[in-house]
Amino acid sequence: MRIDVVTIFPSYFDGLTLSLLGKAQDSGILDLTVHDLREWTHDRHRTVDDTPYGGGAGMVMKPEPWGEALDSLAAGSPSSDGSPSKSRPTIIFPSPAGEVFTQATARELATREHLIFGCGRYEGIDERVFEYAAELGEVRLISLGDYVLNGGEVAVMAMVEAIGRLIPGVVGNPESLVEESHEDGLLEYASYTKPSVWRDREVPPILLSGNHGAIASWRREQQVERTRARRPDLLGD
Ligand code: ADE
């Protein structure tokens, strides 16, 4: 999969070279490039924002650098084997005014060949950029949740990690993807490791029983109990 991120703070994304996503880039499974939006400015101050038409607080990101960035990144949109792709990119703008990102969204986006993330700052991006982007690909405005961040960078970090780990080959043992929170609509069960007694606290004896059937049902009950206590909305209660 190819991922391009456009931001005025490229160093936010340094962390994506670590751990599993770093390895995926080294092995060529993931082709991730972070671009500075200011590369597509032409004035001495590399200006990316201006005052809002109609007045109001704050600044709005200018359309011209975004237009050039999207033209350049959407052109050719090569597939993972380097050949030109027939498919158009999916262009994602993180926004508190977007659809909420869930595990289902991550699963859907993990099937795409080319994702472009555009990180807005200030009071947002000139609305015409979203209209123009729709001529180049599928546009999605996506929110991390019902709260406001200072910009899209942290949201894009979270989305790239959630999507990236679902690309086949990124997580070494694919079974570990199955038994986790949100994969089957429930929260995950509690995990324990050695020692079996720690500071007078015992591991639930059933986990030491060797009875795989009983362990599986205990874990399932745990999932349902936890989900009911912490996230009843997931059970539709
Ligand atoms: N930018 C600012 N707040 C955001 C949020 N909650 N989700 C995605 N992008 C954002």
Residues whose N, C-alpha, C, O or C-beta is under 5 A from the ligand:
A	BS01	ADE	P94 S95 P96 I142 S143 L144 G145 Y147 V148 L149 N150 G151 G152 A155
